[in-house]
Amino acid sequence: MNINNIRADFPLLAQYPQIAYLDNAATLQKPRTVIERETAFYLKENANPLRGLYTLAQHATEAYEEARDTVRDFIHARSSEEIIFTRNTTESLNLAASCWGSFLSQGDEVLISVMEHHSNLIPWQQICRRRGAILKYVACDEEGTICEEAFRAAVTPRTKIVAMAHISNVLGTLNDIKTFARIAHQAGAVFVCDGAQSVPHIPVDVQDLDVDFLAFSGHKMGAPMGIGVLYGKKELLEKMPPFLFGGEMIEYVTREDATWAELPHKFEAGTVNAAGACGLAEAIRYYQSLEFDRIVEREHQLGVYAFEKLSSVPHLRILGGSAAEKHHGIFTFVLEGVHPHDIAEILSADDICIRAGHHCAQVLMQHMKTPSTARASIAFYNTEEEILRLAESLKTVRRRMGYAE
């Protein structure tokens, strides 16, 4: 893997060579091929998909449905009918919570982990409030691990839904989704997986994991912003009521009632983001051109290096796992005596981009008794030199804040 050639594929990295972009868990930079594919849709295929019978509209429809097929193959779904295009992970999880959550009854339980991003917490919190269900949490230990025994103890005969991140956006923890889904199914519950941080970084096979729903965003793997995916098992999607109502999601309408279109269009109301879907398909093809296994290995090597360098910074504590391989390229940390926002500002002055705050995971912050942290997250196009710059800059932060050491 020639890192210089890869970085040349990303126009923003080429335009700002002085920047060390280490906020990849928030969004990935876009390769040129993705930008060109999205532009090409508007230049050559721009018509409303699924509606027109003229040639241009048919081309737009074909491009949109080919993108769906590409996503299906990438996550190993059984059918393209199981791939619903949304705006992002947040909308996908809201769809699952609103529609499947409508089956909840008084006293039913929804189980989530304390590590969840707000996108996989608030939708369940709110649907439980509306349906009279109970939202329960399973905790992680100091390493960020949820053990099988703790999970089994949290699942009860009243558990109807389990929702959990595949990889934590704060700690980088890889949850044992396959085992947890099996336990959930044994209790008669459905399993919803937040794949926002896993799909771009590790192979994900929804059939092997046997999850009932999986959500992810395109922009976290180099696709345009505004395109996301909800995978759902066909038999469950068919039972669910629609999420939004209006154009294209209907089959037949009378003054008194309506019937719904077949999957997947039942859940894709209105004009769809066809250009974004094409961009997502192109992002997947870009990953495949580099060979996904090589991307995984590259990010593992960078993660080991980053863990070593960050661990050498005085007064810095990395949250979560005590070994590099437990972080999956996400390193959240605190620096004694310095607010994370100050860390981020000082690093920004050194042209280093990281994230600071609660990372949309305030329940986890409360659980770890740490209100705010800094986070550096890597991608395959990062370099050892950028990580070294991060560590060396962090070593100067306390001095620049006025500390004697």
N, C-alpha and C positions, 0 to 999 in steps of 0.2 A: 504494500500500500504506500504509494508515493504521496506524502503529506503535502508537498508543494503543489502537485498537480490537483489534489483534492481542494486545497484552499483556493486555487485559481478558479474553481467551479462556482465559487460564492462571490458574487459581485460586491456585496457590502464589505466582506473581509478584504477584498482587493482594494476597495476605495478607501478604507480606513486601516491601513496596515499597522498603525500605532496602537490600535485598540486590542486589548485581550478580552474577548467576549466570553464570559464565564457565567452566563445566566441562561443556560440552555434548557433548564427545567421549566423556565417560563415560556420561552419560545425559541425555536431553532432558526438559524439563518436559512435563507432560501437559495438553493442552487439555481444557476442560470437556466437550466432546462425547464424547471418548474415555472419560472417567471415567463419564459418564452411560450410554454404550453398554455398558460392562462391567457396571455396576450393573443395567441393564435386563435383561441376560441372566439374572442371578440372580433378578430379580424376576418375570420373565415367561416365561422359556424354560428354566429350570433342570431339565434331565433329562440322562441320559447319552446323548450323540449316538451314532448308528450302531447302536444296539442295540435300543431299544424300538420296538414297533409302534404304541403309543398316540400320540395326537395331540401331546401335549407333547414326547415324544421326537422325533417327526418334525419339529416346529418347531425343536428344538435342532439336529438334523442339518442341516436346511435352512440355518440361520444359519451353522453351521460350514462347510459346503461353499460357501456364498455368499462367505464370507471368503476361502476358498482361491481362488475365481474372481477376487476383487478383487486379490489378490496376483499371480496369474498375469498379469492385464492390466497391472498396475503395472510389472512387470519384463519384460513382453513374452515370456513363455514360450509355447511352442506349445500346451501342454496343462496342465490342472489336475492331471493325474496326475504332473506333474513338480514339483509343489509339496508338500514334506514339512514339516509343522509340527513344530518342536522347541521346546526351552526358550530357546535363544539361539544366537548365533554359535558359541560354544564347543562346544555339543553338536552343532551341524550339522557342524562341521569334524571332530569326533571320529567322527561317523557316517561321513563320507566316508573318513577315514583308516583306520578299523577295517574297513569293508566293502570299499571298493575296494582298500585297501592289503592285503587278504587275498590278492590275486592276485600280490603281489610275490614274487620268487624271490631266492635267494642271488646277490649281486653286482649286482642291479638298482639303479638310482639314483633318488632323489627329490631334486628341486632346489627350494630355497626361497631367499628373499632374506634378507639380514642385518637387514632392517627389520621382520620379522614379529613381530606380537603373539604372546605365548606360546601363544595358542589355535591359531595356525597354524604352530607350531613343535614343541611338545612331542608332539602326536599323531603327527606324522610321525617325530619322533625315536624314539618308543617302538615304532611299528609297524616301522620299519627295524630296530630292535634285535631284535624278535621274528622277523622274516622273513629276517634276514641281508642286508638291503639296505643301501645306502650313502646317507647324507644329505649332500647337498652344498649349498653356499651361493654365491650370486652377490652381490657387494658393490655398494654404491652409492658415488658420489663424495661430496665434501664438500657438494655442493648437494643431496644426497639423491636423485640421479638414477641409474638403472640404464640404461646406454646399450645400444642394440641389439647392438653388437659384443660387449660383455661378456656379454650374455645368450646370444648365439649360441655363443660360445666355451665357455660352461658346459654347454650341452646336448650330449649325446653319444648314440650309438646305444643306450646302456644306460639312458638316461633314460626312465622309465616314468610318472612323475608330476611335474608342476610345480605348486607352490602359492605364491600371492603375493597380498598385499593390493592392492586397487584404489587405496586412499588410505592412506598411512601414518598410524597413530594418534599418532605422535610428530612427524614432520616435515611432515605434510600433503602429501607428495609424491603426485602422481597418476601411477601407473605406466601405461605404454602396454600395457594388458592385451590389446587386440585384436591388436597385432603379436606380443606374446610368445606368445599362444595359438596363433597361426598357425604360429610357429616350432616350438612344442611339438608340434603336430599333424603337422607335416612329419617330425618325428623319431619319430612313433608314440606320443607321450605324451599323457596326459589333463591338462587344466588345471583347477585348483581355485582359485577366486577368493574371497578374503575381502572381502566388500562391506560390512562393518560401518560403515565411515566414508564410503562412497560412496553407498549407496542412499538415505540420508536427505538428501543434499546435492547430488547431480547426477543427471541422467537416466541410468538404467541399462537397457540393452536386451540381455538375455542372448543373443538370437539374433544381434544385430549383433556383439557381442563374441566370440561363438562359444566361450564358456567351457563346460566340461563340467559343472562344479558351481559354485554361487555360494551363499555363506552370509551371512546378516545377522540382526540382532536388532531386534525391534520397539521396545524401549525407547529406542533411540537416535534414533527418529523420532516420539516422543511416544506410543507405544503402551504398554500395561502391561508391567511386568517379567514374565519367565517365558514369553514367546512369541517364537519365532524361526523362521527359514525355512532350509531347504536346497532350492535348486533343483538338479535334476539332469536331464540328458538321459534321456529315457525308455528308450532302448535300453541305457544304462549301468545305470540303476536296476533294470531287469529282470534283469540279470546278477548283481547284487550279492546276497549273503546278507543276511538281516535283521540289524539292529543289536541290538535287544532282543527278547526272547521273552515270550509270555504272551497276555493277552486281546486280542481284536480283530484281531491281526496274522496270524491263522491262517485257513485255509480248512477243513481237515479234520484231526482228530487221532485217532490210534489209540494203543494201548498202546506200540507200537514206534516210531512216527514221526509226522510232521506235514507238511502242505503249507501254503503261505503264501497269504495274501490277495493280491488284486491291488493294484497301485499306486493311490493312495499309501499305503494302509492297512498294507501290508506293513512299513512303517517307523514306524508310529505305535501302538506297543504300549500297552495299558492305557487308562485313562480320559484323554481328551485335555483340553487347556486350551481349551475352546470359548469361554469368556468372553474369554480373552486374544486368541484369534483374531479374535473380533468386534471387540475393541478395536483390533487392528492394522488391520483393514479400515476402521474409523472414522478412524484416524489417517491412512490413505491418502486417504480422502475429504476430510479436513480440509486436507491438503496440496493436493489438487486444487481445493478451493474457493478457495484463495488463488492458484492458478495456479503450478505448479511453477517455470516459467521466471522468475516474479517473485521467488520465494524464492531461486533461484540468484543472480539479479542483486542482491538485497538483501544476501545474504551476501558476495558479491564486493565490494560497496561498503564494507561493514563491515570486511572483511579488508584492503582497501587502507588504510583509516583506521587500523586497529589496527597494521599494519606500520609506518606512518609514526610513530605515537605511541610505540610500543615502541622503535623505532630511535633516538628522541630521548632515551631514558633513559641517563644516563651509566653506564658500566661494565657495561652489559647487552649480551649477545650472543645473537642469535637463531640457533638451529641450523637447518641446512637451506638452502633456497633463498634467494638474495639479492634476490628480487623477491616482492612480496606475492602475486601470482597463483599462485605455486608452493606456497602453504601451505594453501589451501582452508579457511581459517578456523581452522587449528591453528597455534599459535605456542608453540614450546618454547624455553626460554631459560635462561641462567645469568646470575647477577649476581656479579661479582667479589667474592670474600671472604665470601660469604653462602651458607650451606647452603640448598638449595631448601625444606626443611621449615621453616626459619625464615622464608623469604619467604612461604610459604603461611600460616603462623601470624600474621605481621604483617598481611598483607592480610585475613585473616579478622577481625582486630580492627577493620578498616575496612569490614567487611561485604562483602568481595569474595571470591568463591569461585573458587579455581583448584585445580589438581592439582599435587602434587609427588611425586617418586620416580623409579622407573625405568619406569613406565607399562607394566608387563608386556612390556618389550622389552629385556631385559638384554643380549642378544647385540648389538643395535644400540648400546646404551650402551657396551659393550666396544669395538665397532668405532670409535666416535667418541671413545673415551678420555674419556668423561664419565659417571661412575657414577650421577649423579642430576641431574635437571633440574626446572624448574617449567614448567607448561603452562597456557596460557589458550586456550580454544576457544569460538568464537562460534556463535550460531544467529540465524535471521532475526528473532527477537523481541528481541534485544539492541539497545542504543542506542549512539549515539556518546557520550552522556554517561557511560555505564557504562565504555566503553573509555577515555575520558579520565580517569575516576576511577582505573582500573587503572594507567595510566601515571603519574599524579601520585602515587599511593601508592607505586609502585615507586621513584620518585625519593627518597623519604624513608627507604627501608629501610636503607641503609648507615648513615645518621646514627643511626637508632634502634637499630642494632646496635653503635654506639660508634665508628664511623669518623669521621674529621674532615671528610670530604667526602661 
